[in-house]
Amino acid sequence: MLVVTTPTPEQTRDLGARLGRLLSSGDLVLLHGDLGAGKTTFTQGVARGLGVVTFVQSPTFALVHEHLGATSQEQPVTLFHLDLYRLAEEEELESFGFADYLTPTGGITIIEWPELARDALPESFLLVQLEATGEASRRITFQAVPPDGKYANHVARLDPANSPIRE
């Protein structure tokens, strides 16, 4: 587990961009936090780290937005950005092919409000918990699930003690 505090939205994006440069096709990132915690701001950073040039906003009403980018190894990849906030029941997940986004071929999936799909989630993912600690500051906790799974290396590489945050 890693906890990082970002004092500004731009530093939240910078941290997201660092994560974006670590991700590869098939990765799944779950963003947990209250309204206004910075989930979309963080996702904008991940998109920047993937070289996405289109505007990233919350897909609250569309459920899914797709953005074209590339991994740090220059492999084309689609960023699938899901927002489950408007779902009334978990059964609604089937209506838009939710299961396909959990192991995206040629893509990376970020899910806001994953707790609304709790029973449908796979056993392996990177959990990012965002918490407002002030008007602009955020406490961001990264947790690999399972702790010794494939995302443990991502968490270790994000640790500022291992490599300072740079843009």
C-alpha positions as CSV (number, residue, x, y, z in Angstrom):
1,M,0.0,0.0,0.0
2,L,1.2,3.5,-0.8
3,V,-0.3,6.8,0.4
4,V,0.6,10.1,-1.4
5,T,-0.8,13.5,-0.7
6,T,-1.2,15.9,-3.6
7,P,-1.7,19.6,-2.7
8,T,-3.1,20.7,-6.1
9,P,-5.3,19.3,-8.8
10,E,-2.3,19.5,-11.2
11,Q,-0.2,17.4,-8.9
12,T,-3.1,14.9,-8.8
13,R,-3.0,14.8,-12.6
14,D,0.8,14.4,-12.5
15,L,0.5,11.4,-10.2
16,G,-2.2,10.0,-12.5
17,A,0.2,10.5,-15.5
18,R,2.9,8.6,-13.7
19,L,0.5,5.7,-13.3
20,G,-0.6,6.0,-16.9
21,R,3.0,5.5,-18.0
22,L,3.1,2.2,-16.0
23,L,-0.1,0.7,-17.3
24,S,-0.4,-1.8,-20.1
25,S,-3.1,-3.5,-22.1
26,G,-5.5,-5.5,-19.9
27,D,-4.9,-3.5,-16.7
28,L,-7.9,-2.6,-14.5
29,V,-7.8,0.4,-12.1
30,L,-10.7,1.1,-9.7
31,L,-11.2,4.6,-8.3
32,H,-13.0,4.9,-5.0
33,G,-13.9,8.2,-3.4
34,D,-16.7,10.6,-2.6
35,L,-18.2,13.1,-5.0
36,G,-15.5,15.7,-5.6
37,A,-12.7,13.5,-4.4
38,G,-10.7,13.9,-7.6
39,K,-11.5,10.7,-9.5
40,T,-11.9,12.4,-12.9
41,T,-9.0,14.7,-12.3
42,F,-6.8,11.6,-11.6
43,T,-8.2,9.9,-14.7
44,Q,-7.2,13.0,-16.8
45,G,-3.7,12.5,-15.6
46,V,-3.7,8.8,-16.4
47,A,-5.0,9.7,-19.9
48,R,-2.1,12.3,-20.3
49,G,0.4,9.5,-19.3
50,L,-1.1,7.4,-22.1
51,G,-0.8,10.2,-24.6
52,V,-4.5,10.7,-24.9
53,V,-5.2,14.0,-26.7
54,T,-9.1,14.1,-26.4
55,F,-10.7,15.8,-23.5
56,V,-11.4,13.5,-20.5
57,Q,-14.5,14.1,-18.5
58,S,-16.7,11.9,-16.3
59,P,-18.9,9.6,-18.3
60,T,-21.6,9.8,-15.7
61,F,-24.5,9.8,-18.2
62,A,-22.9,7.8,-20.9
63,L,-21.4,5.2,-18.5
64,V,-18.4,4.7,-20.8
65,H,-16.0,6.9,-22.7
66,E,-13.2,5.6,-24.9
67,H,-10.0,7.5,-25.6
68,L,-7.2,6.4,-27.9
69,G,-3.6,6.5,-26.6
70,A,-0.5,4.4,-26.3
71,T,1.5,2.7,-23.6
72,S,5.0,3.8,-22.6
73,Q,6.2,0.9,-25.0
74,E,4.3,2.8,-27.8
75,Q,1.6,0.1,-28.1
76,P,-1.7,1.5,-29.2
77,V,-4.3,1.2,-26.4
78,T,-7.8,2.4,-25.7
79,L,-8.5,3.9,-22.3
80,F,-12.0,2.8,-21.2
81,H,-13.3,5.2,-18.6
82,L,-16.4,3.9,-16.8
83,D,-18.5,5.8,-14.3
84,L,-21.1,3.6,-12.5
85,Y,-22.5,6.3,-10.3
86,R,-25.9,6.4,-12.0
87,L,-26.5,2.6,-11.9
88,A,-29.5,1.7,-9.8
89,E,-28.9,-2.0,-9.6
90,E,-25.9,-4.3,-10.3
91,E,-28.0,-6.2,-12.8
92,E,-27.8,-3.1,-15.1
93,L,-24.1,-4.0,-15.7
94,E,-25.1,-6.6,-18.3
95,S,-26.9,-3.9,-20.4
96,F,-23.6,-2.4,-21.6
97,G,-21.2,-5.4,-21.6
98,F,-19.5,-4.6,-18.3
99,A,-17.7,-7.9,-18.1
100,D,-15.8,-7.1,-21.3
101,Y,-14.2,-4.1,-19.7
102,L,-12.8,-6.1,-16.7
103,T,-10.2,-7.7,-18.9
104,P,-9.9,-5.3,-21.9
105,T,-8.1,-6.6,-24.9
106,G,-6.1,-3.7,-26.4
107,G,-7.2,-1.5,-23.6
108,I,-6.9,-0.2,-20.0
109,T,-10.0,0.2,-17.9
110,I,-10.6,2.8,-15.2
111,I,-13.8,2.5,-13.2
112,E,-15.2,5.2,-11.0
113,W,-17.7,4.1,-8.3
114,P,-16.6,0.4,-8.5
115,E,-18.4,-0.4,-5.2
116,L,-21.6,-0.4,-7.3
117,A,-20.4,-3.5,-9.1
118,R,-18.8,-5.2,-6.1
119,D,-20.0,-8.7,-6.8
120,A,-19.0,-8.5,-10.5
121,L,-15.4,-7.4,-9.9
122,P,-12.5,-9.8,-10.7
123,E,-9.9,-10.9,-8.1
124,S,-7.1,-8.7,-9.4
125,F,-7.0,-4.9,-9.8
126,L,-5.3,-1.7,-8.7
127,L,-7.5,0.1,-6.2
128,V,-6.9,3.9,-5.9
129,Q,-8.8,5.6,-3.1
130,L,-9.0,9.4,-3.3
131,E,-9.9,11.5,-0.3
132,A,-10.2,15.3,-0.2
133,T,-8.1,16.7,2.7
134,G,-8.6,20.3,1.9
135,E,-10.0,22.6,-0.8
136,A,-7.5,21.3,-3.4
137,S,-5.4,18.7,-1.6
138,R,-6.0,15.0,-1.9
139,R,-4.8,11.9,-0.1
140,I,-4.4,9.1,-2.6
141,T,-4.0,5.5,-1.5
142,F,-2.8,2.8,-3.9
143,Q,-3.4,-0.8,-3.1
144,A,-2.7,-3.8,-5.2
145,V,-5.4,-6.5,-5.0
146,P,-4.2,-9.1,-4.2
147,P,-1.3,-7.5,-2.3
148,D,1.3,-9.7,-4.0
149,G,-0.5,-9.7,-7.4
150,K,0.5,-8.1,-10.7
151,Y,-0.2,-4.5,-9.6
152,A,2.2,-4.7,-6.6
153,N,5.0,-3.5,-8.9
154,H,3.0,-0.5,-10.0
155,V,2.5,0.5,-6.4
156,A,6.2,0.2,-5.7
157,R,7.2,2.2,-8.8
158,L,4.8,5.0,-7.8
159,D,6.4,5.4,-4.4
160,P,8.2,8.8,-4.4
161,A,10.9,7.2,-2.2
162,N,11.7,4.9,-5.2
163,S,11.4,7.5,-7.9
164,P,10.4,11.2,-7.3
165,I,7.3,12.4,-9.1
166,R,8.5,14.1,-12.3
167,E,6.6,15.4,-15.3
